[in-house]
Amino acid sequence: MPTLTDLLNEERLRRHKSSAQEVANLLATAERDLADARLEPVSLDRRFMAAYSAALSLATIPLACAGYRSVGVGHHATVFEALPLVMGEETRPLSEYYDTCRIKRNQAEYRQVGVVTNSEVAGLITSVEEFMAQVREWLEANYPEFVER
């Protein structure tokens, strides 16, 4: 398992100074994308992509608060790989799930139409809703200076 230092040395992460405004913007983006994912007239592929985007925004928050930003090719994978390093090992199964969703999202976005099922969309939406609550709680406990009041 790589460390944050390893990811920095591999130039997959850069040092970054976050702010309450950046965190608020990421939360707002996640909320918007999650709302879009719930729109049933939209295709399952697009709904999945929107829910995935919400997960990515949420997973970016802890990384930014800890003073990092993912960069380069594979930056989505880096965000999910770094999640347990910042939020704790208990998030490893979630980071692995979101990385699996990343692969599915790439298929839907770039290779094939209709690869996403209704249950996959529903499962991802539920997971992201729970993750949003977890990130908000984590922010309050660990980085209250980044929580807009």
C-alpha positions in Angstrom: 0.0 0.0 0.0 1.5 3.4 -1.0 1.6 6.2 1.5 0.8 9.9 0.8 4.6 10.5 0.6 4.8 7.7 -2.1 2.0 9.3 -4.1 3.8 12.7 -3.8 7.1 11.2 -4.9 5.3 9.5 -7.9 3.9 12.9 -8.8 0.4 11.7 -8.5 -0.3 14.2 -5.7 0.8 17.8 -5.2 0.8 19.9 -2.1 -2.3 22.0 -2.0 -3.7 24.7 0.3 -7.5 24.3 0.7 -10.1 26.7 2.0 -13.6 26.7 3.4 -14.8 28.0 0.0 -13.2 25.2 -1.9 -14.8 22.6 0.4 -18.2 24.4 0.1 -17.8 24.3 -3.7 -17.0 20.6 -3.7 -19.9 19.8 -1.4 -22.3 21.9 -3.6 -21.0 20.1 -6.7 -21.6 16.7 -5.0 -25.1 17.7 -4.0 -25.9 18.9 -7.6 -24.5 15.7 -9.1 -26.4 13.6 -6.7 -29.6 15.4 -7.5 -28.9 14.9 -11.2 -28.3 11.1 -10.5 -31.8 10.9 -9.1 -33.5 12.2 -12.3 -35.2 9.1 -13.6 -36.0 10.3 -17.1 -32.2 10.5 -17.7 -30.4 7.4 -19.0 -29.0 5.0 -16.5 -25.5 5.5 -17.8 -25.7 9.3 -17.3 -27.3 8.9 -13.8 -24.4 6.6 -12.9 -21.8 9.1 -14.2 -23.5 11.9 -12.1 -23.5 9.8 -9.0 -19.8 8.8 -9.6 -19.0 12.5 -10.1 -20.6 13.2 -6.7 -18.5 10.4 -5.1 -15.3 11.9 -6.7 -16.1 15.4 -5.4 -16.7 14.1 -1.9 -13.5 12.0 -1.9 -11.6 15.0 -3.0 -12.6 16.9 0.1 -10.5 15.0 2.7 -7.5 15.0 0.4 -7.8 18.8 -0.1 -8.2 19.3 3.7 -5.1 17.3 4.4 -3.2 19.5 2.0 -3.1 17.5 -1.3 -4.5 17.5 -4.8 -4.4 14.7 -7.3 -2.7 15.4 -10.6 -1.9 13.8 -13.9 -3.2 10.7 -15.7 -5.3 8.5 -13.4 -6.0 11.3 -11.0 -9.5 9.9 -10.3 -7.9 6.6 -9.2 -5.4 8.5 -7.1 -8.2 10.3 -5.2 -9.8 6.9 -4.3 -6.5 5.3 -3.5 -5.6 8.2 -1.1 -9.0 8.2 0.6 -8.1 5.6 3.3 -4.8 7.3 3.8 -6.6 10.5 4.9 -9.9 9.4 6.3 -8.8 6.1 7.8 -8.6 2.4 6.9 -12.3 1.9 7.6 -12.9 3.7 4.2 -10.8 1.2 2.2 -13.8 -0.9 1.1 -15.6 2.3 0.0 -12.6 3.5 -1.9 -12.3 0.1 -3.6 -16.0 0.2 -4.5 -15.7 3.7 -6.0 -12.6 2.7 -7.9 -14.7 -0.2 -9.4 -17.4 2.4 -10.3 -14.6 4.5 -11.9 -14.0 1.6 -14.3 -17.7 1.2 -15.0 -18.0 5.0 -15.6 -15.2 4.9 -18.1 -17.0 2.2 -20.0 -20.2 4.1 -20.1 -18.5 7.4 -21.0 -16.1 6.3 -23.6 -16.8 2.7 -24.9 -20.3 1.4 -24.7 -23.9 2.4 -24.2 -26.2 0.7 -21.8 -23.5 -0.9 -19.5 -25.1 0.3 -16.3 -28.1 -1.4 -14.6 -30.8 0.2 -12.5 -29.5 -1.6 -9.4 -26.0 -0.3 -10.0 -27.3 3.3 -10.1 -29.5 2.8 -7.0 -26.6 1.3 -5.1 -24.2 4.0 -6.1 -26.7 6.8 -5.2 -27.3 5.2 -1.7 -23.6 4.8 -1.2 -22.9 8.4 -2.1 -25.7 9.7 0.2 -24.1 7.8 3.1 -20.6 9.0 2.1 -21.8 12.6 2.0 -23.0 12.3 5.6 -19.7 10.6 6.6 -17.6 13.3 5.0 -19.6 16.1 6.7 -19.1 14.4 10.0 -15.4 13.9 9.3 -15.1 17.5 8.4 -16.7 18.7 11.6 -14.5 16.4 13.7 -11.2 17.0 11.9 -11.3 20.2 9.9 -14.0 22.5 11.4 -12.2 25.5 10.0 -13.3 24.3 6.5 -17.0 24.1 7.4 -18.9 27.1 6.3 -21.3 28.3 8.9 
